[in-house]
């Protein structure tokens, strides 16, 4: 890990993300780039009015530039090289461009999350970055230090376990000396097959070089709720999840357990985008695990 990207809006939450990124940079001798955006989604009338008031916009730019320099100066004695960049593009677009064009290894960013109508229509910037970023993302919802992260929870989808994700988890474990807790959230439509599943999951994890782990089965109606409930009960320090990066209608209809968790978790969430072309690991114990839905028309008497 050599390059870390940290978006900031100069809030305390984004500063917590920067502080965690600095710890990571010190550990890996990496450099950090701070990014903020001056992009505003004005409607056309407001946009035209804003363009006329160029003096006001210039003052905003000067203020943002000053705030950015102050933030860099505050951590100048950390021993970490912190570059900074102010973009006129949307924050999500700018982050994705920099990740792709400049080969960043990690994004660390604060998230306020969203709920209710905001979550349905808008979501958080963090959720959008998690879905699109081609590198791992750590979402931070409060002050966290590396020393506090000892127990990592990894929710698993038995029908979609990928080797690349497990290898990343093995890498995380070795790097940070973590205790791993793999969790399958069993929803009501799953049939019983718990003993066989537990055995095969354990063998699969060991085969990928993962040690010092446990595997638990949690029952819940909604996967994200099961995950968050277990986090509190088991005193988890960080969650590691894979995301499918669904787009368009598929994302709107099905959403994402990862993004839902990012929006509501009170602890850091490390996320990793799966390669859609990579095949899932075939678990014999998971065959016919899920009851398949079928169409049936019922005629009601008139």
C-alpha positions, 0 to 999 in steps of 0.5 A: 500500500503506497497511495491513499486517497482521503476526501474531505469536507473539513468536518470532524468526521472527515478529519477522523478519516484522515487521522486513520489514513495517517496511521496507515500511511505511517505503517506502510510508508505511504503517501496521502492525497486529500481531495475536496470538491467545489462542484455544486448541483445547482439548477440552471437558474441558480447556476447562471446567477452564480456564474455572474457573481464570480467574485463570490465564487472566487472567495469560496475557492480561496476559503476552501484552499485556505482550509485545505492548507490549514488541514495539511499544516496541522498534520505536518509533523506526522512524517507522512507526505500529504498532497492536496487537490481541489476539484471542480468535478463532483466528488464521486467522479473525481475520486473514481478518476484519480483511483483509476488514473493514478492507481490509488491503493485505498480510499479512507473517508468519513460517512454520515450515512443516510436513512429513510427518504434520503437513503432511498433517493440520494444515499451518501457519497461514501455509499456511491464510492463504495459501489464504484471504486476499483480499490478497497474503501474504508468508511469511517463513522467516528474516531478510530485508531488502528490499535482499536481494530482487533476483531474483524467481521466478514459477512459471507454470501454462500452462493457468491464467495470469491477467491480474490476476496478471501485472499484480500481478507488473508492479507488483512489478517496478516498485516494487522494481526486480526481475529476473523469472525465469518458470519452467515446471515440465515434468512427464513427462506434458507433450508437447514444445512448448518453442520455441513456448511460450517465444515466446508466453510472452515476447510475453504478458509484454511485452504486460502491461508486464513487462520485464527477465525470463527464461523457463526450463523445468525438468523435474521429476516434482513441480512443488513439487520442481522449483520448490525445486530451481531456487530453489537453483540460480538463487539466487532471492531471493523466489518469487511465486505464485498460489493457487486457494484450493481448499476441502474435498475438492478441496483435500484431494485435490489440495493446492496447489503454492503452499501446498506451496512455502510450507511448504518454501521457505527464502526469502520467498514472495509469494502472490496469491489468484486470482479463481475467476471470472476466465478464463485467458489462452489460449495457442495453444502450450499447446493439447493440451499435456497428455496427457488421461487416459482410462479403460481396463479390461484383462481379465487371463487367469485 
